[in-house]
Amino acid sequence: MFGTDGIRGEANAYPMTPEVAMRAGMAVAAHFGKGGRVVVGKDTRLSGYLIESALASGLAAMGATALLVGPMPTPGIAYLTHSMRAQAGVVISASHNQFADNGIKIFGAQGYKLPDELEAKLEADMAGEALDEHRARGEAIGRAFRIDDAAGRYITRLKQAFPTGDDLTGLKIVIDCSHGAAYKIAPTVLEELGATVITRGVSPNGTNINDGVGATHPQALCEAVKESGADIGIALDGDADRSIFSDENGAIVDGDSIMAMCARDLHQRGDLRGGAVVATVMSNLGLERSLAEVGISLVRTPVGDRYVVQAMRGSGCNLGGEQSGHLVFLDHATTGDGMVAALQVLTIMRRTGSPLSRLSEVMTPVPQRLSSFMVPTKVPIDRLPKLQRTIRTVERELGDEGRVLVRYSGTEKKMRVMVEFVDAVRIDEYVSRLQEAAVAELGELA
């Protein structure tokens, strides 16, 4: 059930049923302490009520206390879990997916996502009978409490990621909250720091999360920036753990460009730890080349911000992330945090007096194409010999000037084909060849 970012699927259909959510709550309580406390937050999806109630019931059934904080960004749950000395944290969200989906993500006591082996153990416990043999009885049955000041605690924490004594007075910012978990928190932070704030995606109704707004639809943000004459645009996704930016000219600035800009700034000031930035296999070659210009290495991981964080912790790095906008600043957060990333960008703009368009020039992206398509089944790619031969042929033709990546989505029944190459004209041909080979071979095996 666990993919690259927890359990995810269509709400009220397996595996995102109340029955599974209850078993997940029971397993979390059993592993992290039957009498412990677990922070539970969610985004703004209609099905959040359904999953939240079931999850809290599972926790209570095993004697744990559920601390319910309501709509809260994923990184906010990570922070609250640690700051409130809870034994675990659970986020009910499907991130950038449409409202019909939902998901469950779990954090440990220190605010970090769980490693694969622990998720595997929880999944085994959910399917076993041992949980039922250890249900709490009598006065040992758990409770659930609403934490009314959770948003204020997280807002205070976010503002600490911006330099003390400075503010955003004079800056006009468009913030798109995707009708998601940060719809109140993000504008409040920017306003309290003194910015003039123009809001989009701040009217959630349970079904409009990520619907034409937010980090997955940044074009509307770019238009709003140009129309309003804003200095910058910030688009969050549904659970606000990632952000995509628009510069003052309405041009999209993705996670790779932000990492290049922030890494070079940290390096220049002597604050970049580990001598490297951690990114995934999806990050553009342009990022690698930009970092190399100033002596910074790039460490690549599988797709998923938890793998990025694990590698950062293992290597002592304090900056990492994904092209999609999951940006991790370990000096300020234990996971990807869209608003922390935004505040780091605004800090550099403020310190240098430079617009985002100029700051982002430190990276020149290599042309990249990504194609995602549905597959009948996820046959391991190393067991698709025809596709493997096509990959090797394309890689030979690209030489040192390009890169191929073929992988399955960790949250959907899709294959993703990515090609980078200095010759943008030929990229589409390579992507088509790879996709056609994959579709044909998977079709033969279906």
Secondary structure, 3 states (H helix, E strand, C coil): CEECCEEEEECCCCCCCHHHHHHHHHHHHHHHCCCCEEEEEECCCCCHHHHHHHHHHHHHHCCCEEEEEEECCHHHHHHHHHHCCCCEEEEECCCCCCCCEEEEEEEECCCCECCHHHHHHHHHHHHCCHHHHCCCCHHHCCCEEECCCHHHHHHHHHHCCCCCCCCCCCCEEEEECCCCCCCCHHHHHHHHCCCEEEEECCCCCCCCCCCCCCCCCHHHHHHHHHHHCCCEEEEECCCCCCEEEECCCCCEECHHHHHHHHHHHHHHCCCCCCCEEEEECCCCHHHHHHHHCCCCEEEEECCCHHHHHHHHHHHCCCEEECCCCCEEECCCCCCCCHHHHHHHHHHHHHHHCCCHHHHHHHCCCCCEEEEEEECCCCCCHHHCHHHHHHHHHHHHHHHHHEEEEEEECCCCCEEEEEEEECCHHHHHHHHHHHHHHHHHHHHHHC
